[in-house]
Amino acid sequence: MQPSGGNKKDEGKAVDSSIIKGKRNQDGEQRERRCVSRTTTKARAYVSRQGLPRYKGKVRDLSSTGAFVATGPLPIRERHVVKLNLVLDLGSVVRLHNRPAIVVRRSREGVALKFF
């Protein structure tokens, strides 16, 4: 299922609110649109897509539903499915997590990923 953008033709359909732009409050500030809290972390990550090399980055924000990985610009587009390999260094223990994710936003700094 592709995320819907909330336009008129999508009325009555389930809308994925985690990737829709937030509304502004009375003061003109953008409201937070996420349902879960984010944690700042310095975990290492590798983002890969079939047929492309693996890109190394650092996780800036991590939540139960997604992450922002600072990789610099990537040749991966929005809505592409990628594999995220997280390396969590807990001192004497290193934990590895592999998660499939979808790219919901790209920037010069990196990619925002949503887990599924």
MODELLER restraints for C-alpha pairs under 7 A, 6 or more apart:
rsr = mdl.restraints
at = mdl.atoms
rsr.add(forms.Gaussian(group=physical.xy_distance, feature=features.Distance(at['CA:3:A'], at['CA:15:A']), mean=6.71, stdev=0.5))
rsr.add(forms.Gaussian(group=physical.xy_distance, feature=features.Distance(at['CA:3:A'], at['CA:16:A']), mean=5.83, stdev=0.5))
rsr.add(forms.Gaussian(group=physical.xy_distance, feature=features.Distance(at['CA:4:A'], at['CA:10:A']), mean=6.71, stdev=0.5))
rsr.add(forms.Gaussian(group=physical.xy_distance, feature=features.Distance(at['CA:4:A'], at['CA:15:A']), mean=5.62, stdev=0.5))
rsr.add(forms.Gaussian(group=physical.xy_distance, feature=features.Distance(at['CA:4:A'], at['CA:16:A']), mean=6.69, stdev=0.5))
rsr.add(forms.Gaussian(group=physical.xy_distance, feature=features.Distance(at['CA:5:A'], at['CA:20:A']), mean=6.56, stdev=0.5))
rsr.add(forms.Gaussian(group=physical.xy_distance, feature=features.Distance(at['CA:6:A'], at['CA:15:A']), mean=6.58, stdev=0.5))
rsr.add(forms.Gaussian(group=physical.xy_distance, feature=features.Distance(at['CA:18:A'], at['CA:33:A']), mean=6.27, stdev=0.5))
rsr.add(forms.Gaussian(group=physical.xy_distance, feature=features.Distance(at['CA:18:A'], at['CA:34:A']), mean=5.42, stdev=0.5))
rsr.add(forms.Gaussian(group=physical.xy_distance, feature=features.Distance(at['CA:19:A'], at['CA:104:A']), mean=6.86, stdev=0.5))
rsr.add(forms.Gaussian(group=physical.xy_distance, feature=features.Distance(at['CA:22:A'], at['CA:30:A']), mean=6.19, stdev=0.5))
rsr.add(forms.Gaussian(group=physical.xy_distance, feature=features.Distance(at['CA:22:A'], at['CA:31:A']), mean=5.68, stdev=0.5))
rsr.add(forms.Gaussian(group=physical.xy_distance, feature=features.Distance(at['CA:22:A'], at['CA:32:A']), mean=6.40, stdev=0.5))
rsr.add(forms.Gaussian(group=physical.xy_distance, feature=features.Distance(at['CA:22:A'], at['CA:33:A']), mean=5.28, stdev=0.5))
rsr.add(forms.Gaussian(group=physical.xy_distance, feature=features.Distance(at['CA:23:A'], at['CA:30:A']), mean=6.00, stdev=0.5))
rsr.add(forms.Gaussian(group=physical.xy_distance, feature=features.Distance(at['CA:23:A'], at['CA:31:A']), mean=5.94, stdev=0.5))
rsr.add(forms.Gaussian(group=physical.xy_distance, feature=features.Distance(at['CA:24:A'], at['CA:30:A']), mean=4.45, stdev=0.5))
rsr.add(forms.Gaussian(group=physical.xy_distance, feature=features.Distance(at['CA:24:A'], at['CA:31:A']), mean=5.69, stdev=0.5))
rsr.add(forms.Gaussian(group=physical.xy_distance, feature=features.Distance(at['CA:25:A'], at['CA:31:A']), mean=6.37, stdev=0.5))
rsr.add(forms.Gaussian(group=physical.xy_distance, feature=features.Distance(at['CA:36:A'], at['CA:63:A']), mean=6.84, stdev=0.5))
rsr.add(forms.Gaussian(group=physical.xy_distance, feature=features.Distance(at['CA:37:A'], at['CA:63:A']), mean=6.26, stdev=0.5))
rsr.add(forms.Gaussian(group=physical.xy_distance, feature=features.Distance(at['CA:38:A'], at['CA:61:A']), mean=5.93, stdev=0.5))
rsr.add(forms.Gaussian(group=physical.xy_distance, feature=features.Distance(at['CA:38:A'], at['CA:62:A']), mean=5.38, stdev=0.5))
rsr.add(forms.Gaussian(group=physical.xy_distance, feature=features.Distance(at['CA:38:A'], at['CA:63:A']), mean=4.67, stdev=0.5))
rsr.add(forms.Gaussian(group=physical.xy_distance, feature=features.Distance(at['CA:39:A'], at['CA:61:A']), mean=5.52, stdev=0.5))
rsr.add(forms.Gaussian(group=physical.xy_distance, feature=features.Distance(at['CA:39:A'], at['CA:62:A']), mean=5.16, stdev=0.5))
rsr.add(forms.Gaussian(group=physical.xy_distance, feature=features.Distance(at['CA:39:A'], at['CA:63:A']), mean=6.21, stdev=0.5))
rsr.add(forms.Gaussian(group=physical.xy_distance, feature=features.Distance(at['CA:40:A'], at['CA:60:A']), mean=5.63, stdev=0.5))
rsr.add(forms.Gaussian(group=physical.xy_distance, feature=features.Distance(at['CA:40:A'], at['CA:61:A']), mean=4.75, stdev=0.5))
rsr.add(forms.Gaussian(group=physical.xy_distance, feature=features.Distance(at['CA:40:A'], at['CA:62:A']), mean=6.39, stdev=0.5))
rsr.add(forms.Gaussian(group=physical.xy_distance, feature=features.Distance(at['CA:41:A'], at['CA:59:A']), mean=6.22, stdev=0.5))
rsr.add(forms.Gaussian(group=physical.xy_distance, feature=features.Distance(at['CA:41:A'], at['CA:60:A']), mean=5.65, stdev=0.5))
rsr.add(forms.Gaussian(group=physical.xy_distance, feature=features.Distance(at['CA:41:A'], at['CA:61:A']), mean=6.26, stdev=0.5))
rsr.add(forms.Gaussian(group=physical.xy_distance, feature=features.Distance(at['CA:41:A'], at['CA:62:A']), mean=6.92, stdev=0.5))
rsr.add(forms.Gaussian(group=physical.xy_distance, feature=features.Distance(at['CA:42:A'], at['CA:58:A']), mean=6.16, stdev=0.5))
rsr.add(forms.Gaussian(group=physical.xy_distance, feature=features.Distance(at['CA:42:A'], at['CA:59:A']), mean=5.85, stdev=0.5))
rsr.add(forms.Gaussian(group=physical.xy_distance, feature=features.Distance(at['CA:42:A'], at['CA:60:A']), mean=6.43, stdev=0.5))
rsr.add(forms.Gaussian(group=physical.xy_distance, feature=features.Distance(at['CA:43:A'], at['CA:58:A']), mean=5.82, stdev=0.5))
rsr.add(forms.Gaussian(group=physical.xy_distance, feature=features.Distance(at['CA:43:A'], at['CA:59:A']), mean=5.37, stdev=0.5))
rsr.add(forms.Gaussian(group=physical.xy_distance, feature=features.Distance(at['CA:43:A'], at['CA:86:A']), mean=6.87, stdev=0.5))
rsr.add(forms.Gaussian(group=physical.xy_distance, feature=features.Distance(at['CA:43:A'], at['CA:87:A']), mean=5.91, stdev=0.5))
rsr.add(forms.Gaussian(group=physical.xy_distance, feature=features.Distance(at['CA:43:A'], at['CA:88:A']), mean=5.23, stdev=0.5))
rsr.add(forms.Gaussian(group=physical.xy_distance, feature=features.Distance(at['CA:43:A'], at['CA:89:A']), mean=6.94, stdev=0.5))
rsr.add(forms.Gaussian(group=physical.xy_distance, feature=features.Distance(at['CA:44:A'], at['CA:57:A']), mean=6.01, stdev=0.5))
rsr.add(forms.Gaussian(group=physical.xy_distance, feature=features.Distance(at['CA:44:A'], at['CA:58:A']), mean=4.58, stdev=0.5))
rsr.add(forms.Gaussian(group=physical.xy_distance, feature=features.Distance(at['CA:44:A'], at['CA:59:A']), mean=6.08, stdev=0.5))
rsr.add(forms.Gaussian(group=physical.xy_distance, feature=features.Distance(at['CA:44:A'], at['CA:86:A']), mean=6.07, stdev=0.5))
rsr.add(forms.Gaussian(group=physical.xy_distance, feature=features.Distance(at['CA:44:A'], at['CA:87:A']), mean=5.17, stdev=0.5))
rsr.add(forms.Gaussian(group=physical.xy_distance, feature=features.Distance(at['CA:44:A'], at['CA:88:A']), mean=6.83, stdev=0.5))
rsr.add(forms.Gaussian(group=physical.xy_distance, feature=features.Distance(at['CA:45:A'], at['CA:56:A']), mean=5.89, stdev=0.5))
rsr.add(forms.Gaussian(group=physical.xy_distance, feature=features.Distance(at['CA:45:A'], at['CA:57:A']), mean=5.18, stdev=0.5))
rsr.add(forms.Gaussian(group=physical.xy_distance, feature=features.Distance(at['CA:45:A'], at['CA:58:A']), mean=5.54, stdev=0.5))
rsr.add(forms.Gaussian(group=physical.xy_distance, feature=features.Distance(at['CA:45:A'], at['CA:59:A']), mean=6.33, stdev=0.5))
rsr.add(forms.Gaussian(group=physical.xy_distance, feature=features.Distance(at['CA:45:A'], at['CA:84:A']), mean=6.81, stdev=0.5))
rsr.add(forms.Gaussian(group=physical.xy_distance, feature=features.Distance(at['CA:45:A'], at['CA:85:A']), mean=5.49, stdev=0.5))
rsr.add(forms.Gaussian(group=physical.xy_distance, feature=features.Distance(at['CA:45:A'], at['CA:86:A']), mean=4.57, stdev=0.5))
rsr.add(forms.Gaussian(group=physical.xy_distance, feature=features.Distance(at['CA:45:A'], at['CA:87:A']), mean=5.95, stdev=0.5))
rsr.add(forms.Gaussian(group=physical.xy_distance, feature=features.Distance(at['CA:46:A'], at['CA:54:A']), mean=6.18, stdev=0.5))
rsr.add(forms.Gaussian(group=physical.xy_distance, feature=features.Distance(at['CA:46:A'], at['CA:55:A']), mean=5.38, stdev=0.5))
rsr.add(forms.Gaussian(group=physical.xy_distance, feature=features.Distance(at['CA:46:A'], at['CA:56:A']), mean=4.57, stdev=0.5))
rsr.add(forms.Gaussian(group=physical.xy_distance, feature=features.Distance(at['CA:46:A'], at['CA:57:A']), mean=6.10, stdev=0.5))
rsr.add(forms.Gaussian(group=physical.xy_distance, feature=features.Distance(at['CA:46:A'], at['CA:84:A']), mean=5.82, stdev=0.5))
rsr.add(forms.Gaussian(group=physical.xy_distance, feature=features.Distance(at['CA:46:A'], at['CA:85:A']), mean=5.04, stdev=0.5))
rsr.add(forms.Gaussian(group=physical.xy_distance, feature=features.Distance(at['CA:46:A'], at['CA:86:A']), mean=6.67, stdev=0.5))
rsr.add(forms.Gaussian(group=physical.xy_distance, feature=features.Distance(at['CA:47:A'], at['CA:54:A']), mean=5.70, stdev=0.5))
rsr.add(forms.Gaussian(group=physical.xy_distance, feature=features.Distance(at['CA:47:A'], at['CA:55:A']), mean=5.17, stdev=0.5))
rsr.add(forms.Gaussian(group=physical.xy_distance, feature=features.Distance(at['CA:47:A'], at['CA:56:A']), mean=6.56, stdev=0.5))
rsr.add(forms.Gaussian(group=physical.xy_distance, feature=features.Distance(at['CA:47:A'], at['CA:82:A']), mean=6.61, stdev=0.5))
rsr.add(forms.Gaussian(group=physical.xy_distance, feature=features.Distance(at['CA:47:A'], at['CA:83:A']), mean=5.81, stdev=0.5))
rsr.add(forms.Gaussian(group=physical.xy_distance, feature=features.Distance(at['CA:47:A'], at['CA:84:A']), mean=4.84, stdev=0.5))
rsr.add(forms.Gaussian(group=physical.xy_distance, feature=features.Distance(at['CA:47:A'], at['CA:85:A']), mean=6.53, stdev=0.5))
rsr.add(forms.Gaussian(group=physical.xy_distance, feature=features.Distance(at['CA:48:A'], at['CA:54:A']), mean=4.53, stdev=0.5))
rsr.add(forms.Gaussian(group=physical.xy_distance, feature=features.Distance(at['CA:48:A'], at['CA:55:A']), mean=6.27, stdev=0.5))
rsr.add(forms.Gaussian(group=physical.xy_distance, feature=features.Distance(at['CA:48:A'], at['CA:82:A']), mean=5.61, stdev=0.5))
rsr.add(forms.Gaussian(group=physical.xy_distance, feature=features.Distance(at['CA:48:A'], at['CA:83:A']), mean=5.27, stdev=0.5))
rsr.add(forms.Gaussian(group=physical.xy_distance, feature=features.Distance(at['CA:48:A'], at['CA:84:A']), mean=6.70, stdev=0.5))
rsr.add(forms.Gaussian(group=physical.xy_distance, feature=features.Distance(at['CA:49:A'], at['CA:82:A']), mean=4.83, stdev=0.5))
rsr.add(forms.Gaussian(group=physical.xy_distance, feature=features.Distance(at['CA:49:A'], at['CA:83:A']), mean=6.29, stdev=0.5))
rsr.add(forms.Gaussian(group=physical.xy_distance, feature=features.Distance(at['CA:55:A'], at['CA:71:A']), mean=6.98, stdev=0.5))
rsr.add(forms.Gaussian(group=physical.xy_distance, feature=features.Distance(at['CA:56:A'], at['CA:71:A']), mean=6.26, stdev=0.5))
rsr.add(forms.Gaussian(group=physical.xy_distance, feature=features.Distance(at['CA:57:A'], at['CA:69:A']), mean=5.96, stdev=0.5))
rsr.add(forms.Gaussian(group=physical.xy_distance, feature=features.Distance(at['CA:57:A'], at['CA:70:A']), mean=5.24, stdev=0.5))
rsr.add(forms.Gaussian(group=physical.xy_distance, feature=features.Distance(at['CA:57:A'], at['CA:71:A']), mean=4.37, stdev=0.5))
rsr.add(forms.Gaussian(group=physical.xy_distance, feature=features.Distance(at['CA:58:A'], at['CA:69:A']), mean=5.51, stdev=0.5))
rsr.add(forms.Gaussian(group=physical.xy_distance, feature=features.Distance(at['CA:58:A'], at['CA:70:A']), mean=5.22, stdev=0.5))
rsr.add(forms.Gaussian(group=physical.xy_distance, feature=features.Distance(at['CA:58:A'], at['CA:71:A']), mean=6.82, stdev=0.5))
rsr.add(forms.Gaussian(group=physical.xy_distance, feature=features.Distance(at['CA:59:A'], at['CA:67:A']), mean=6.76, stdev=0.5))
rsr.add(forms.Gaussian(group=physical.xy_distance, feature=features.Distance(at['CA:59:A'], at['CA:68:A']), mean=5.83, stdev=0.5))
rsr.add(forms.Gaussian(group=physical.xy_distance, feature=features.Distance(at['CA:59:A'], at['CA:69:A']), mean=4.42, stdev=0.5))
rsr.add(forms.Gaussian(group=physical.xy_distance, feature=features.Distance(at['CA:59:A'], at['CA:70:A']), mean=6.15, stdev=0.5))
rsr.add(forms.Gaussian(group=physical.xy_distance, feature=features.Distance(at['CA:60:A'], at['CA:68:A']), mean=5.66, stdev=0.5))
rsr.add(forms.Gaussian(group=physical.xy_distance, feature=features.Distance(at['CA:60:A'], at['CA:69:A']), mean=5.98, stdev=0.5))
rsr.add(forms.Gaussian(group=physical.xy_distance, feature=features.Distance(at['CA:60:A'], at['CA:70:A']), mean=6.58, stdev=0.5))
rsr.add(forms.Gaussian(group=physical.xy_distance, feature=features.Distance(at['CA:61:A'], at['CA:67:A']), mean=5.41, stdev=0.5))
rsr.add(forms.Gaussian(group=physical.xy_distance, feature=features.Distance(at['CA:61:A'], at['CA:68:A']), mean=5.25, stdev=0.5))
rsr.add(forms.Gaussian(group=physical.xy_distance, feature=features.Distance(at['CA:62:A'], at['CA:68:A']), mean=6.72, stdev=0.5))
rsr.add(forms.Gaussian(group=physical.xy_distance, feature=features.Distance(at['CA:65:A'], at['CA:114:A']), mean=5.86, stdev=0.5))
rsr.add(forms.Gaussian(group=physical.xy_distance, feature=features.Distance(at['CA:65:A'], at['CA:115:A']), mean=5.40, stdev=0.5))
rsr.add(forms.Gaussian(group=physical.xy_distance, feature=features.Distance(at['CA:66:A'], at['CA:113:A']), mean=5.32, stdev=0.5))
rsr.add(forms.Gaussian(group=physical.xy_distance, feature=features.Distance(at['CA:66:A'], at['CA:114:A']), mean=4.17, stdev=0.5))
rsr.add(forms.Gaussian(group=physical.xy_distance, feature=features.Distance(at['CA:66:A'], at['CA:115:A']), mean=5.08, stdev=0.5))
rsr.add(forms.Gaussian(group=physical.xy_distance, feature=features.Distance(at['CA:67:A'], at['CA:112:A']), mean=5.88, stdev=0.5))
rsr.add(forms.Gaussian(group=physical.xy_distance, feature=features.Distance(at['CA:67:A'], at['CA:113:A']), mean=5.28, stdev=0.5))
rsr.add(forms.Gaussian(group=physical.xy_distance, feature=features.Distance(at['CA:67:A'], at['CA:114:A']), mean=6.65, stdev=0.5))
rsr.add(forms.Gaussian(group=physical.xy_distance, feature=features.Distance(at['CA:68:A'], at['CA:111:A']), mean=5.74, stdev=0.5))
rsr.add(forms.Gaussian(group=physical.xy_distance, feature=features.Distance(at['CA:68:A'], at['CA:112:A']), mean=4.29, stdev=0.5))
rsr.add(forms.Gaussian(group=physical.xy_distance, feature=features.Distance(at['CA:68:A'], at['CA:113:A']), mean=6.09, stdev=0.5))
rsr.add(forms.Gaussian(group=physical.xy_distance, feature=features.Distance(at['CA:69:A'], at['CA:110:A']), mean=5.61, stdev=0.5))
rsr.add(forms.Gaussian(group=physical.xy_distance, feature=features.Distance(at['CA:69:A'], at['CA:111:A']), mean=5.47, stdev=0.5))
rsr.add(forms.Gaussian(group=physical.xy_distance, feature=features.Distance(at['CA:69:A'], at['CA:112:A']), mean=6.40, stdev=0.5))
rsr.add(forms.Gaussian(group=physical.xy_distance, feature=features.Distance(at['CA:70:A'], at['CA:109:A']), mean=5.43, stdev=0.5))
rsr.add(forms.Gaussian(group=physical.xy_distance, feature=features.Distance(at['CA:70:A'], at['CA:110:A']), mean=4.30, stdev=0.5))
rsr.add(forms.Gaussian(group=physical.xy_distance, feature=features.Distance(at['CA:70:A'], at['CA:111:A']), mean=6.67, stdev=0.5))
rsr.add(forms.Gaussian(group=physical.xy_distance, feature=features.Distance(at['CA:71:A'], at['CA:109:A']), mean=6.25, stdev=0.5))
rsr.add(forms.Gaussian(group=physical.xy_distance, feature=features.Distance(at['CA:71:A'], at['CA:110:A']), mean=4.58, stdev=0.5))
rsr.add(forms.Gaussian(group=physical.xy_distance, feature=features.Distance(at['CA:72:A'], at['CA:108:A']), mean=5.42, stdev=0.5))
rsr.add(forms.Gaussian(group=physical.xy_distance, feature=features.Distance(at['CA:72:A'], at['CA:109:A']), mean=4.48, stdev=0.5))
rsr.add(forms.Gaussian(group=physical.xy_distance, feature=features.Distance(at['CA:72:A'], at['CA:110:A']), mean=4.69, stdev=0.5))
rsr.add(forms.Gaussian(group=physical.xy_distance, feature=features.Distance(at['CA:73:A'], at['CA:107:A']), mean=6.45, stdev=0.5))
rsr.add(forms.Gaussian(group=physical.xy_distance, feature=features.Distance(at['CA:73:A'], at['CA:108:A']), mean=4.72, stdev=0.5))
rsr.add(forms.Gaussian(group=physical.xy_distance, feature=features.Distance(at['CA:73:A'], at['CA:109:A']), mean=6.22, stdev=0.5))
rsr.add(forms.Gaussian(group=physical.xy_distance, feature=features.Distance(at['CA:73:A'], at['CA:110:A']), mean=5.67, stdev=0.5))
rsr.add(forms.Gaussian(group=physical.xy_distance, feature=features.Distance(at['CA:77:A'], at['CA:103:A']), mean=6.95, stdev=0.5))
rsr.add(forms.Gaussian(group=physical.xy_distance, feature=features.Distance(at['CA:78:A'], at['CA:103:A']), mean=4.88, stdev=0.5))
rsr.add(forms.Gaussian(group=physical.xy_distance, feature=features.Distance(at['CA:78:A'], at['CA:104:A']), mean=5.35, stdev=0.5))
rsr.add(forms.Gaussian(group=physical.xy_distance, feature=features.Distance(at['CA:78:A'], at['CA:105:A']), mean=5.90, stdev=0.5))
rsr.add(forms.Gaussian(group=physical.xy_distance, feature=features.Distance(at['CA:78:A'], at['CA:106:A']), mean=6.79, stdev=0.5))
rsr.add(forms.Gaussian(group=physical.xy_distance, feature=features.Distance(at['CA:79:A'], at['CA:102:A']), mean=5.65, stdev=0.5))
rsr.add(forms.Gaussian(group=physical.xy_distance, feature=features.Distance(at['CA:79:A'], at['CA:103:A']), mean=5.11, stdev=0.5))
rsr.add(forms.Gaussian(group=physical.xy_distance, feature=features.Distance(at['CA:79:A'], at['CA:104:A']), mean=6.02, stdev=0.5))
rsr.add(forms.Gaussian(group=physical.xy_distance, feature=features.Distance(at['CA:80:A'], at['CA:102:A']), mean=5.65, stdev=0.5))
rsr.add(forms.Gaussian(group=physical.xy_distance, feature=features.Distance(at['CA:80:A'], at['CA:103:A']), mean=5.60, stdev=0.5))
rsr.add(forms.Gaussian(group=physical.xy_distance, feature=features.Distance(at['CA:81:A'], at['CA:101:A']), mean=5.72, stdev=0.5))
rsr.add(forms.Gaussian(group=physical.xy_distance, feature=features.Distance(at['CA:81:A'], at['CA:102:A']), mean=4.49, stdev=0.5))
rsr.add(forms.Gaussian(group=physical.xy_distance, feature=features.Distance(at['CA:81:A'], at['CA:103:A']), mean=6.53, stdev=0.5))
rsr.add(forms.Gaussian(group=physical.xy_distance, feature=features.Distance(at['CA:82:A'], at['CA:100:A']), mean=5.88, stdev=0.5))
rsr.add(forms.Gaussian(group=physical.xy_distance, feature=features.Distance(at['CA:82:A'], at['CA:101:A']), mean=5.40, stdev=0.5))
rsr.add(forms.Gaussian(group=physical.xy_distance, feature=features.Distance(at['CA:82:A'], at['CA:102:A']), mean=6.04, stdev=0.5))
rsr.add(forms.Gaussian(group=physical.xy_distance, feature=features.Distance(at['CA:83:A'], at['CA:98:A']), mean=6.99, stdev=0.5))
rsr.add(forms.Gaussian(group=physical.xy_distance, feature=features.Distance(at['CA:83:A'], at['CA:99:A']), mean=5.91, stdev=0.5))
rsr.add(forms.Gaussian(group=physical.xy_distance, feature=features.Distance(at['CA:83:A'], at['CA:100:A']), mean=4.59, stdev=0.5))
rsr.add(forms.Gaussian(group=physical.xy_distance, feature=features.Distance(at['CA:83:A'], at['CA:101:A']), mean=6.13, stdev=0.5))
rsr.add(forms.Gaussian(group=physical.xy_distance, feature=features.Distance(at['CA:84:A'], at['CA:98:A']), mean=5.67, stdev=0.5))
rsr.add(forms.Gaussian(group=physical.xy_distance, feature=features.Distance(at['CA:84:A'], at['CA:99:A']), mean=5.18, stdev=0.5))
rsr.add(forms.Gaussian(group=physical.xy_distance, feature=features.Distance(at['CA:84:A'], at['CA:100:A']), mean=6.01, stdev=0.5))
rsr.add(forms.Gaussian(group=physical.xy_distance, feature=features.Distance(at['CA:84:A'], at['CA:101:A']), mean=6.72, stdev=0.5))
rsr.add(forms.Gaussian(group=physical.xy_distance, feature=features.Distance(at['CA:85:A'], at['CA:96:A']), mean=6.96, stdev=0.5))
rsr.add(forms.Gaussian(group=physical.xy_distance, feature=features.Distance(at['CA:85:A'], at['CA:97:A']), mean=5.71, stdev=0.5))
rsr.add(forms.Gaussian(group=physical.xy_distance, feature=features.Distance(at['CA:85:A'], at['CA:98:A']), mean=4.53, stdev=0.5))
rsr.add(forms.Gaussian(group=physical.xy_distance, feature=features.Distance(at['CA:85:A'], at['CA:99:A']), mean=6.55, stdev=0.5))
rsr.add(forms.Gaussian(group=physical.xy_distance, feature=features.Distance(at['CA:86:A'], at['CA:96:A']), mean=5.64, stdev=0.5))
rsr.add(forms.Gaussian(group=physical.xy_distance, feature=features.Distance(at['CA:86:A'], at['CA:97:A']), mean=5.00, stdev=0.5))
rsr.add(forms.Gaussian(group=physical.xy_distance, feature=features.Distance(at['CA:86:A'], at['CA:98:A']), mean=6.32, stdev=0.5))
rsr.add(forms.Gaussian(group=physical.xy_distance, feature=features.Distance(at['CA:87:A'], at['CA:94:A']), mean=6.89, stdev=0.5))
rsr.add(forms.Gaussian(group=physical.xy_distance, feature=features.Distance(at['CA:87:A'], at['CA:95:A']), mean=5.94, stdev=0.5))
rsr.add(forms.Gaussian(group=physical.xy_distance, feature=features.Distance(at['CA:87:A'], at['CA:96:A']), mean=4.87, stdev=0.5))
rsr.add(forms.Gaussian(group=physical.xy_distance, feature=features.Distance(at['CA:87:A'], at['CA:97:A']), mean=6.71, stdev=0.5))
rsr.add(forms.Gaussian(group=physical.xy_distance, feature=features.Distance(at['CA:88:A'], at['CA:94:A']), mean=5.63, stdev=0.5))
rsr.add(forms.Gaussian(group=physical.xy_distance, feature=features.Distance(at['CA:88:A'], at['CA:95:A']), mean=5.04, stdev=0.5))
rsr.add(forms.Gaussian(group=physical.xy_distance, feature=features.Distance(at['CA:88:A'], at['CA:96:A']), mean=6.32, stdev=0.5))
rsr.add(forms.Gaussian(group=physical.xy_distance, feature=features.Distance(at['CA:89:A'], at['CA:95:A']), mean=6.52, stdev=0.5))
rsr.add(forms.Gaussian(group=physical.xy_distance, feature=features.Distance(at['CA:99:A'], at['CA:115:A']), mean=6.79, stdev=0.5))
rsr.add(forms.Gaussian(group=physical.xy_distance, feature=features.Distance(at['CA:100:A'], at['CA:115:A']), mean=6.17, stdev=0.5))
rsr.add(forms.Gaussian(group=physical.xy_distance, feature=features.Distance(at['CA:100:A'], at['CA:116:A']), mean=6.42, stdev=0.5))
rsr.add(forms.Gaussian(group=physical.xy_distance, feature=features.Distance(at['CA:101:A'], at['CA:113:A']), mean=5.80, stdev=0.5))
rsr.add(forms.Gaussian(group=physical.xy_distance, feature=features.Distance(at['CA:101:A'], at['CA:114:A']), mean=5.26, stdev=0.5))
rsr.add(forms.Gaussian(group=physical.xy_distance, feature=features.Distance(at['CA:101:A'], at['CA:115:A']), mean=4.32, stdev=0.5))
rsr.add(forms.Gaussian(group=physical.xy_distance, feature=features.Distance(at['CA:101:A'], at['CA:116:A']), mean=5.83, stdev=0.5))
rsr.add(forms.Gaussian(group=physical.xy_distance, feature=features.Distance(at['CA:102:A'], at['CA:113:A']), mean=5.47, stdev=0.5))
rsr.add(forms.Gaussian(group=physical.xy_distance, feature=features.Distance(at['CA:102:A'], at['CA:114:A']), mean=5.28, stdev=0.5))
rsr.add(forms.Gaussian(group=physical.xy_distance, feature=features.Distance(at['CA:102:A'], at['CA:115:A']), mean=6.55, stdev=0.5))
rsr.add(forms.Gaussian(group=physical.xy_distance, feature=features.Distance(at['CA:103:A'], at['CA:111:A']), mean=6.65, stdev=0.5))
rsr.add(forms.Gaussian(group=physical.xy_distance, feature=features.Distance(at['CA:103:A'], at['CA:112:A']), mean=5.94, stdev=0.5))
rsr.add(forms.Gaussian(group=physical.xy_distance, feature=features.Distance(at['CA:103:A'], at['CA:113:A']), mean=4.68, stdev=0.5))
rsr.add(forms.Gaussian(group=physical.xy_distance, feature=features.Distance(at['CA:103:A'], at['CA:114:A']), mean=6.52, stdev=0.5))
rsr.add(forms.Gaussian(group=physical.xy_distance, feature=features.Distance(at['CA:104:A'], at['CA:112:A']), mean=5.69, stdev=0.5))
rsr.add(forms.Gaussian(group=physical.xy_distance, feature=features.Distance(at['CA:104:A'], at['CA:113:A']), mean=5.71, stdev=0.5))
rsr.add(forms.Gaussian(group=physical.xy_distance, feature=features.Distance(at['CA:104:A'], at['CA:114:A']), mean=6.60, stdev=0.5))
rsr.add(forms.Gaussian(group=physical.xy_distance, feature=features.Distance(at['CA:105:A'], at['CA:111:A']), mean=5.80, stdev=0.5))
rsr.add(forms.Gaussian(group=physical.xy_distance, feature=features.Distance(at['CA:105:A'], at['CA:112:A']), mean=5.01, stdev=0.5))
rsr.add(forms.Gaussian(group=physical.xy_distance, feature=features.Distance(at['CA:106:A'], at['CA:112:A']), mean=6.35, stdev=0.5))
